[in-house]
Amino acid sequence: MLKDKPDLRECLKRCRHCRIFFLTHPRNAGRNDLRCPFGCRQAHRKENARRRCDEYYRSSAGKIKKRLLNARRSERNLTLNAPKESKEDSPAPGALEIPLDMPIIIHIRTVTSLIEERIVPLEDILCMIRRILRQLSIGKRKKMVYGDACDQSRSP
């Protein structure tokens, strides 16, 4: 692909954490501190959030707030009954329920936009992914036993 579109070479970056190559948006072409959208970016964000949270709850103000939050949670658990399921939460019958990972979808949109040299709408990417995920995989075929391949009622 990079042979066909040499201007995308500057968009090819290496992940700071796992060192794999990925295509980034042209506005990030000059940066070297990027993490890939395949899990490293989310892991780094989660790690920093956990560190900030730990630092806050170790402070005196954080300890007071955590004590209040825990007291409120225990009061709420005593007063609430089991939650009732509403019909709005259930998917429509016949609807295709596919778990979608938004950072990966946004990366697919960016790469597709770079390849096609136009801005691809998010709806087009979602339709494409649903169409691909609706296909049956090769491993889902019915396995044939050796005896099923030939008709046993006729002699050879």
WOTA-V676442 format. One record per residue. N is the residue number from 1. RES is the residue in one small letter. PHI is phi in whole degrees, 0 to 359 (NA if undefined). OMEGA is omega in whole degrees, -180 to 180 (* if undefined). D_CENTER is the distance of its C-alpha to the mean C-alpha in Angstrom with 2 decimals. Layout:
n-><N	N>
res-><RES	RES>
phi-><PHI	PHI>
omega-><OMEGA	OMEGA>
d_center-><D_CENTER	D_CENTER>
This chain:
n-><1	2	3	4	5	6	7	8	9	10	11	12	13	14	15	16	17	18	19	20	21	22	23	24	25	26	27	28	29	30	31	32	33	34	35	36	37	38	39	40	41	42	43	44	45	46	47	48	49	50	51	52	53	54	55	56	57	58	59	60	61	62	63	64	65	66	67	68	69	70	71	72	73	74	75	76	77	78	79	80	81	82	83	84	85	86	87	88	89	90	91	92	93	94	95	96	97	98	99	100	101	102	103	104	105	106	107	108	109	110	111	112	113	114	115	116	117	118	119	120	121	122	123	124	125	126	127	128	129	130	131	132	133	134	135	136	137	138	139	140	141	142	143	144	145	146	147	148	149	150	151	152	153	154	155	156>
res-><m	l	k	d	k	p	d	l	r	e	c	l	k	r	c	r	h	c	r	i	f	f	l	t	h	p	r	n	a	g	r	n	d	l	r	c	p	f	g	c	r	q	a	h	r	k	e	n	a	r	r	r	c	d	e	y	y	r	s	s	a	g	k	i	k	k	r	l	l	n	a	r	r	s	e	r	n	l	t	l	n	a	p	k	e	s	k	e	d	s	p	a	p	g	a	l	e	i	p	l	d	m	p	i	i	i	h	i	r	t	v	t	s	l	i	e	e	r	i	v	p	l	e	d	i	l	c	m	i	r	r	i	l	r	q	l	s	i	g	k	r	k	k	m	v	y	g	d	a	c	d	q	s	r	s	p>
phi-><NA	290	289	286	232	294	288	277	301	289	273	280	235	252	296	292	266	263	70	274	274	207	269	242	292	302	291	258	297	273	271	240	253	276	245	289	276	264	132	292	296	291	296	294	297	294	296	293	296	296	294	298	296	298	298	293	285	272	282	293	295	293	294	295	296	296	298	294	298	294	295	295	294	292	294	295	295	286	271	274	270	295	293	267	279	259	288	289	283	280	290	294	296	84	285	274	262	238	288	244	261	300	299	291	296	294	295	300	297	297	295	297	296	293	291	277	56	206	276	268	294	297	297	295	294	297	298	297	294	296	294	290	287	283	290	282	279	294	285	269	291	288	277	262	274	303	292	285	288	243	277	278	283	255	276	289>
omega-><-179	175	179	-177	-177	179	177	-179	180	177	178	-178	177	180	-179	-176	-173	173	175	178	174	178	179	179	-179	179	178	-174	-178	-176	178	-177	-176	173	-175	179	-177	176	-178	-179	-180	180	179	179	-180	180	179	178	179	179	178	180	179	179	-179	-176	172	178	-178	179	179	179	178	-179	180	178	178	179	179	178	179	179	-179	176	-178	-180	179	-175	-176	171	178	-179	179	179	177	-180	-180	-178	-177	-179	180	180	-179	-180	180	-177	-179	176	-177	180	-171	178	179	179	179	176	178	178	-180	-179	179	178	178	-178	-177	180	175	177	-180	180	-179	180	178	179	179	177	180	-179	179	179	-180	-177	180	-179	177	179	-177	-177	-177	-179	177	-179	-179	174	-176	-178	-180	-175	-179	-180	-176	-177	179	174	-177	*>
d_center-><24.35	25.61	29.12	28.86	27.41	28.88	27.97	24.29	25.46	25.36	21.65	20.94	20.12	19.79	17.36	19.58	18.27	17.53	19.64	17.67	18.20	15.81	16.82	16.76	18.27	22.10	22.62	21.05	23.16	25.70	23.51	23.35	21.41	17.85	15.00	12.43	8.88	8.00	8.49	11.98	11.57	9.89	12.44	15.21	14.63	14.59	17.65	19.50	18.96	20.29	23.17	24.11	24.06	26.25	28.63	29.04	29.75	32.25	34.26	37.02	35.45	32.16	34.16	35.99	32.93	31.18	34.42	34.51	30.93	31.61	34.89	33.34	30.68	33.44	35.57	32.84	32.21	35.92	36.32	33.34	33.45	30.61	28.18	28.89	26.33	26.59	26.42	24.12	21.20	21.58	20.07	22.73	24.45	23.31	20.00	17.14	14.47	11.11	7.99	5.51	2.03	4.94	5.52	5.12	7.03	9.30	9.98	10.92	13.02	14.67	15.58	16.83	18.81	20.32	21.34	22.79	24.31	23.49	20.96	18.74	17.94	14.48	16.10	17.04	13.61	12.45	15.76	15.38	12.09	13.83	16.92	15.52	13.81	17.10	19.10	20.49	19.95	23.12	23.33	23.76	27.33	30.28	31.99	35.67	38.35	41.18	43.75	41.78	42.05	45.80	48.02	50.15	52.70	54.24	55.84	55.01>
